[in-house]
């Protein structure tokens, strides 16, 4: 590449592959501090499918890591908290049979709880079992 050439401008087409965003969960608080910053991409939600969050799913990985691993916390249940698409980019948190405590902000989530698309775009902190915090958001 000739570095003396004119500076390139970013593609402004919102539908281009360069401007796609992926809904993600990022670990913000974990007892194993090395796990903070690991993320799970939630492409299933983008396709209209539910995603379970439990001690065994989904896999989280550091950026550019070739593989990941589940949350692996014995205080989390194997029965998942479900994230379900709710139209227009909104997400429904459904605790279903998940027996752990779940909080979004100051709200205890014990029944299905809808997160608006605007909230998800800004980032929503979800506290699990009074010990882990995951942030649901979009990554560019």
Secondary structure by P-SEA (a helix, b strand, c coil): cccccccccccccccccccccccccccccccccccccbbbbccccccbbbbbbcccccbbbcccccccccccccccccccbbbbbccccbbbbccccccbbbbccccccccbbbbcaaaaaabbbbbccccbbbbbcccc
